[in-house]
Amino acid sequence: MDKQTLNFTVNGEPVSVEIEPHLTLLQLLRDKLELTGTKEGCGMGECGACTVLLDGKTVNSCIFPAIEVDGKNVITIEGLTDEQGNLHPIQKAFIEYGAVQCGFCTPGMVLSAKALLDENSKPTEEEIRHGIAGNLCRCTGYIQILQAIKAASKQT
Amino acid sequence: MEEFINVGKRIPKMDAEEKVTGKAIYIHDLKIPGMIYGKILYSPHPHAKIVSIDTSRAEKLPGVKAVLTGYNIPPIKFGVYKDNVPLKAKKVCSLRDEIAAVAATDPDIAEEALNLIKVEYEILPAIFDPEEAMKEGALLIHEEHVGGKEKKPTNVLNFPWRLIAGDVEEARKNSAYVAEDRFKVTWVTHCCLGTSGCLALFDHKNNLTMYSITQIPSLAQRDFTEALAAMGLKNKKVRVIKTMIGGGFGSKLDTYAFEYIAILLAYKTKKPVKIIFTREEEFFATSPRQCAIIDIAQGCTKDGTLTFRDIRMILDNGAYTSWGATVPSVMMMPSSSLYKVPNIRFSAKCVYTNNTYSQAMRGYGTPQVTFAIDSQIDALAEKAGIDPLDFRLRNANMPGDVTPQNFKINTCGLRECIDAVAQKLDWRQVRGRKDGRGVGMASLIHVGGGARVYKSDGCGTIIKMDDFGTVNVFTGATDMGQGSETVIAQIVAEELGVRVEDVVVTHTDTDICPWDVGAHASRTTFVAGNSAKGAAKKVKDQLLEVAAKSLGENPENLDIRDRTVFSKKDPEKKSPLGKVLRAAHYAAGGSMVMAEYFYDPPNENLDRELKGNLSVTYTFGTHGVEVEVDKETGQVKILKYIAAHDVGRAINPMLLEGQVYGGATMGIGYALTEKLILKDGKVMNPNFLDYKMLTAKDVPNIETIVIETNDQFGPFGAKGVGEPGLVPTAPAIANAIYDAVGVRIKDLPITPEKVLAALKEKG
């Protein structure tokens, strides 16, 4: 099949790329755009390490066709700091509450948390657990991640 | 109690910002110009002779740079028993055996090339049951392997796993009550979120650089040097550089076939070769926790004093030998020393089968054997008519004890842990109703002051300071997410009188960093911490010598606090650290402020009887659980989870809690949901949908209790805590289920099906 041109924004910046149509969004981000913050944990949409925001909603980029982002707005972990390089309150809270150990699940986890808080700024513990249920973590046991998101919700 | 500035503080992990912004580089993210990709072809049969391998079509595929098989690689033997080779040539013994490897310009081409490799097999019958494989005349996995006194061909490995203390037979006769059971624990796997991988490259002189996520950089360097020698590359250098590591938990305590394959491909193609495992490979081609069949008997007197513990184990060793076969050496620790038991007999047999083979996993055998021991303690207490809480208190280890394995117990907060858990669970009020809700507890003993499993248990540190007060610490330790770099920085800052943010810890490069035996046995805070503290003390002494001259004071009267050297007699006599540092070398006849310290703890190797003070100090803990069991579905819900740990001192309470939460969650999975399902040697659930790890919805609220016993040997009193979090989890849950509904499940995981079946049988 012929290559396709995509025009979309990544972290607020307009991007135009030519891709093979079978590419996943994760491959587009990591290999073509060299945004390696988004991780591949399973390649099957089961672990959430590849979570990015597409028009504000979480998607598992490892199973999401890249061609579907045409005309849309993608946010990756690299896009969370502001123009001055200040950390997002969720990132600050993750650091302060010990929610980061090996860090491999962290980018996906932070973006799922952002999607949750953008939609529901004062979630209950149950809602937070549900909001990150699709993000697996093997190091932290989730407790400090839940604490961090709760703390961040008080600041946004 | 001393007042510390940096120790005991909830300081965020130093690399957290890098990780939370996506800037951290893991092996998956590493790109080197000219890099090509390696992929591995695995055996489709659990047991077969290799008749022929035809790689001609694969070699011709555009983009393929090399194809290797067992026929065209030099003899490299690896593994604990040296019974494994990177690519098999004569036969395959399991479904994860590596047959061939391809290096190509992109991973998809490499994958396609694998499909073009034609292998002819002569299928052999296979054996998957270790009890069958042990029998006389059983099918042999490795025909040349002989064992036993008569040196006959056998599947039973030649490991000396036998520990005897006292007289178990006599003690059994004199016991008022005896409990005897068989417990079974199965394979579970590490599930690191970052899959395995490496990047190998040779320079123009054939020196090797390995970008790696190993937990044993110094030992890996040795293994790879041996491999190079086997490849005809003698006297070549090996440099191991660690990227950020996406999880360890023991999975990276050995060197693996894929690493040797990457090295061989890099040498053949003269290009950097990267191999990254898919998640499926991570499930079926990495080594899980050692499974075991455990026959155990324990006895006590009429008043509940333990009299003996008799354990016989059969370990399915799988097709090749890695650390799984050595877990009995650590299983002996709770066997001989969890609670006071005077008469011990322990034996373990490791048996070759055509299953997967096991490796180290957090706890290293102690979760397995503690499940058996501490589940049965409850059963024994019931026979004796004694509350399991009182039974444990009666038999609890005490400071100063010497156990039957000759472990010298220093600090011991076990009683405090048991009491704390009982209090939080409201034990006396809640227990014994058998109304669907129940409470249970279990304890742990683990090494807390290093562990001399190799000849050395040491770690080196080099510290240098620049002109402005930045402290560069080069440590042999490995940080795989647990936070050792932060803890080391806190210890150095405390010792030196600077702030944590002044300290930069480097641990990533064998060219720069000193030797360390590895991140295992929960030893890093204790050993690397003591090593860093020792080096910091030397640096401090140098600084005080230099400052003494300019301040006109005796060095003994000087101290450093918050980046300032001052006289204890007259605190107004002071000098900022930067000034002292510049005065040191920026003068005629100057000197550098720099020191090194190698700390090898005063512990012992186990002797021929497998006794000896393996660790300088031991750590203890108790977990307590309240569960609710649904009698209709068999579902077990955890209502309360209390984890009490004797940690010596919490250098960083926040990171410590992270280890306990993470460990307990892994332990709950071990107890209730996780199983690597093997059928006829094949992993049936190599994905996250079918392998049930706990998610954020499943984890209960875990409460941690930190007991500080202030150990004299630990850095600022600290003991290790990396593994203890999941050692007593399964028996605590099993005991709670028994209290709730009166059934005892003796094989993990405790699934709803098993609970229902047991309830049905109970009637």
Contacts between the chains, C-beta under 8 A, distances in Angstrom:
chain1	res1	chain2	res2	distance
A	30	B	29	7.8
A	35	B	22	7.5
A	36	B	22	7.3
A	36	B	25	7.3
A	36	B	28	7.7
A	36	B	29	4.0
A	37	B	21	7.3
A	37	B	22	2.1
A	37	B	23	7.1
A	38	B	22	7.2
A	39	B	26	7.4
A	39	B	28	6.9
A	39	B	193	7.5
A	39	B	194	7.3
A	39	B	246	7.8
A	40	B	28	6.7
A	41	B	193	5.0
A	41	B	194	7.5
A	41	B	195	7.6
A	41	B	279	6.8
A	42	B	279	4.0
A	42	B	687	6.9
A	42	B	688	5.6
A	43	B	278	6.2
A	43	B	279	5.9
A	44	B	279	6.8
A	44	B	687	6.1
A	44	B	688	7.4
A	44	B	689	7.7
A	46	B	687	6.4
A	46	B	688	3.9
A	46	B	689	5.4
A	47	B	193	6.7
A	47	B	279	7.6
A	47	B	688	5.4
A	49	B	193	5.8
A	76	B	22	7.0
A	77	B	20	7.9
A	77	B	21	6.7
A	77	B	22	3.6
A	78	B	21	7.1
A	78	B	22	5.0
A	80	B	21	7.2
A	81	B	21	6.2
A	87	B	17	7.2
A	87	B	20	7.3
A	87	B	21	7.2
A	91	B	17	7.7
A	91	B	20	4.5
A	91	B	21	6.7
A	94	B	16	6.9
A	94	B	20	5.1
A	95	B	12	4.7
A	95	B	13	7.6
A	95	B	16	4.3
A	95	B	17	5.9
A	95	B	20	5.9
A	96	B	12	5.9
A	97	B	654	7.6
A	98	B	10	7.5
A	98	B	12	7.0
A	98	B	13	7.0
A	98	B	654	4.2
A	98	B	655	6.2
A	98	B	657	6.8
A	98	B	658	4.9
A	100	B	13	6.0
A	100	B	16	4.3
A	100	B	19	5.1
A	100	B	20	5.8
A	101	B	13	7.3
A	101	B	481	3.8
A	101	B	482	6.5
A	101	B	483	7.1
A	101	B	658	5.8
A	101	B	662	6.8
A	102	B	19	8.0
A	102	B	192	7.4
A	102	B	193	6.9
A	102	B	194	6.8
A	102	B	244	7.8
A	102	B	245	6.2
A	102	B	246	5.2
A	102	B	247	4.7
A	102	B	248	7.7
A	102	B	480	6.3
A	102	B	481	2.9
A	103	B	15	7.3
A	103	B	16	7.4
A	103	B	18	7.7
A	103	B	19	2.9
A	103	B	20	7.4
A	103	B	24	5.7
A	103	B	244	6.8
A	103	B	246	7.5
A	103	B	481	6.6
A	104	B	26	6.6
A	104	B	192	7.6
A	104	B	193	3.9
A	104	B	194	4.3
A	104	B	246	3.6
A	104	B	247	6.4
A	105	B	193	4.9
A	106	B	19	5.1
A	106	B	20	5.7
A	107	B	20	7.9
A	107	B	22	5.0
A	110	B	20	6.3
A	128	B	696	7.7
A	129	B	696	4.7
A	129	B	697	4.9
A	130	B	697	6.5
A	132	B	696	4.7
A	133	B	695	5.1
A	133	B	696	5.4
A	133	B	697	4.6
A	134	B	695	7.8
A	135	B	696	7.1
A	136	B	191	7.7
A	136	B	193	6.6
A	136	B	688	6.3
A	136	B	693	5.9
A	136	B	695	6.5
A	137	B	193	7.0
A	137	B	696	7.7
A	138	B	190	7.4
A	138	B	191	5.0
A	138	B	192	6.2
A	138	B	193	5.7
A	138	B	247	5.6
A	138	B	249	7.3
A	138	B	662	7.4
A	138	B	666	7.2
A	138	B	693	6.9
A	139	B	193	7.8
A	139	B	247	6.2
A	139	B	481	5.2
A	139	B	482	7.9
A	139	B	658	7.4
A	139	B	662	5.0
A	140	B	658	5.9
A	140	B	661	6.2
A	140	B	662	5.3
A	140	B	665	8.0
A	141	B	658	7.8
A	141	B	661	3.5
A	141	B	662	4.4
A	141	B	663	7.5
A	141	B	664	6.2
A	141	B	665	3.3
A	141	B	666	7.5
A	141	B	694	7.9
A	141	B	699	5.8
A	141	B	702	6.7
A	142	B	661	7.5
A	142	B	665	6.8
A	142	B	694	7.7
A	142	B	695	7.8
A	142	B	696	4.5
A	142	B	699	4.8
A	143	B	657	7.7
A	143	B	661	4.3
A	143	B	699	6.8
A	143	B	701	7.5
A	143	B	702	5.8
A	144	B	654	7.7
A	144	B	657	7.1
A	144	B	658	5.9
A	144	B	661	6.6
A	145	B	696	7.1
A	146	B	696	6.9
